[in-house]
């Protein structure tokens, strides 16, 4: 073997080592970057996706991931236009996050049509893994069933039987109201009425007074983000909580509690998939996240993006390419494991299953520092937290 | 039980009162817009952002400098008004000889920049700002619980609105101002500094927006989008009232707040569009607006 052959052989070996796995992936984070959900998803989800890619050492394993992002403004039409353009023209392989159920359902349809992968963390509608489930869709963090099952059941069990709903008038609000009403009735409570408010709203006092006049024990807030913040603030202002009616925030993120301040938010019971102060792993991960996000702690949506992207990258590594079917098969037949969500699994209908947590917001006296907001009331085990596989009506479930 | 229009009278009165409270924000904001448009012919699209700045300045004053609510109520409009004066001198005054559209585009762009800056700095979830302790609690009126703070909002905005109307329509200074917009050269010839008067008027309009922002801070969460959400409605109010009509802005502001409040009872889903439906009807019947003078 002369020098030339040796060099060539060496070169070839190096090339092969490099190309043992050379996959180029384009990952698009599509979410609200300017509106009322920008803090709970927004740039934080991009940071979480990047952290997942770094922690997985994707580049070292020959998987080159490029992350792009866009603002869907919480509008389904904007979301579909971007998704279509990403898939058709920009060569995006996987769309991540997409809060706002109406926008997520639109992206879900386009993803199905194009045969791509959609890792949803931010949206809540159970339809994503029910009637409209798709082969390439994974619904990661939470859904209206899990929220209703957590907060709704806990409130009825503590004696709040009669419910009145304040509902955001779009897919998410309707789904959350419907799911919670079912849980309330199944647990022995009743629903005395509901009012649907335009999304997004500013002044909720009219609706709150209608809720108050209904005489219900508890007002269920089937809205999110800034709408929930303003509803809670105004309920305190109008003396609704002082007069004995309870508020059930069906979807409250830690950023909302931060915005309300503990003085107003104290005592609220809420359901989350993640809290930064759960264990050493979540604390360490959240600290790194905070360092990149100007000190604010991650929401469960951010954690969900991290967890979903991690599991997806494992799927790509195991199947050796990015073909949707192979990656999704691997993801569904192997348990997920990461520092933020711990152990979990991705079901046949695309629902990711993990423990959920019931928290109560601390009083200002109980809190020992900034972002120390929750005390754990109960851990809802994965099997009990989410809608049973056979109840969703998903066509992928045989 | 005795019912009025299908709902108990107590609930109806409650909603009317709530409508009046929201109307006071519409009135204050549309008043500022009407003053600026009526006297300067500038469609001030950054009005919502200036309202948002009012709320943020109040929060910053409290957080960084320890200025309480009552101090903010006076200092913040002055501070934000001063930024308005600067803006008018540096940019807007260069556009007076151009079409309305240029002023609209400039102020719209500024609004987007301001919102972006505040969004980057403070996020969108909002910041907590408490109701001042003197005004916490409320009165039980029998048909509803009226928070003291909301009563204060109505009172403060009524006083400011009618004070402004009086100053412009009934005082010598107001007469100069109106004359200056009709014929600046002639008024200037009488030794009155017209450009300065115009600058101060813009500053005053901006200060009104900031005043509304401080009033709003304890009720709504202080967030960068608060002005953008409101400004379109306020523009509709100004159009319905008649562009530039001071009295029209005030009366339609309160009136439409009440109409919106009632929509929230009878058909809540439509409450965000009710005002635009009215705007469409008014424009069809009376294109200059309810109180506007036909050009």
Contacts between the chains, C-beta under 8 A, distances in Angstrom:
chain1	res1	chain2	res2	distance
A	34	B	119	6.5
A	34	B	124	7.3
A	34	B	225	7.8
A	35	B	124	6.8
A	35	B	225	6.7
A	36	B	124	6.2
A	36	B	225	6.9
A	37	B	124	7.9
A	38	B	119	7.2
A	38	B	123	7.2
A	38	B	124	4.4
A	39	B	123	4.5
A	39	B	124	5.1
A	39	B	125	4.2
A	40	B	125	7.4
A	42	B	124	7.8
A	169	B	268	7.9
A	169	B	269	5.3
A	195	B	268	5.2
A	196	B	268	5.7
A	196	B	269	5.4
A	197	B	264	8.0
A	197	B	268	5.9
A	197	B	269	7.9
A	197	B	271	7.5
A	198	B	268	7.7
A	198	B	269	6.6
A	198	B	271	6.0
A	198	B	272	3.8
A	198	B	273	8.0
A	200	B	229	6.9
A	201	B	272	7.5
A	202	B	220	5.9
A	202	B	226	7.3
A	202	B	229	5.6
A	202	B	230	6.9
A	203	B	18	7.8
A	203	B	22	5.6
A	203	B	220	7.5
A	205	B	18	5.2
A	205	B	21	7.7
A	206	B	15	5.7
A	206	B	18	5.2
A	206	B	19	7.9
A	206	B	261	5.8
A	206	B	264	3.9
A	206	B	265	6.8
A	206	B	268	7.8
A	206	B	271	7.8
A	207	B	264	6.6
A	207	B	268	6.6
A	209	B	11	7.2
A	209	B	14	5.4
A	209	B	15	7.2
A	209	B	18	7.0
A	209	B	144	6.3
A	210	B	11	7.3
A	210	B	264	8.0
A	210	B	265	7.0
A	213	B	8	7.7
A	213	B	11	5.6
A	225	B	125	7.4
A	226	B	124	7.1
A	226	B	125	6.9
A	226	B	126	6.2
A	226	B	221	6.4
A	226	B	223	6.4
A	226	B	225	7.6
A	229	B	125	6.8
A	229	B	126	5.7
A	229	B	221	5.0
A	230	B	220	6.0
A	230	B	221	5.9
A	233	B	219	7.4
A	233	B	220	7.6
A	233	B	221	6.4
A	234	B	219	7.0
A	237	B	131	7.0
A	237	B	138	8.0
A	237	B	147	4.9
A	237	B	149	6.9
A	237	B	150	7.6
A	237	B	219	6.7
A	238	B	138	7.4
A	238	B	145	5.7
A	238	B	147	6.0
A	239	B	137	7.9
A	239	B	138	5.9
A	239	B	145	4.9
A	239	B	147	7.2
A	243	B	145	7.5
A	255	B	123	7.4
A	255	B	125	4.6
A	256	B	125	6.3
A	258	B	125	6.4
A	259	B	125	3.9
A	259	B	126	4.2
A	259	B	127	6.6
A	259	B	128	6.6
A	259	B	221	5.6
A	259	B	223	7.7
A	260	B	128	6.2
A	260	B	221	7.7
A	261	B	128	3.5
A	261	B	130	7.8
A	263	B	128	7.5
A	263	B	130	7.1
A	264	B	128	6.9
A	296	B	123	7.1
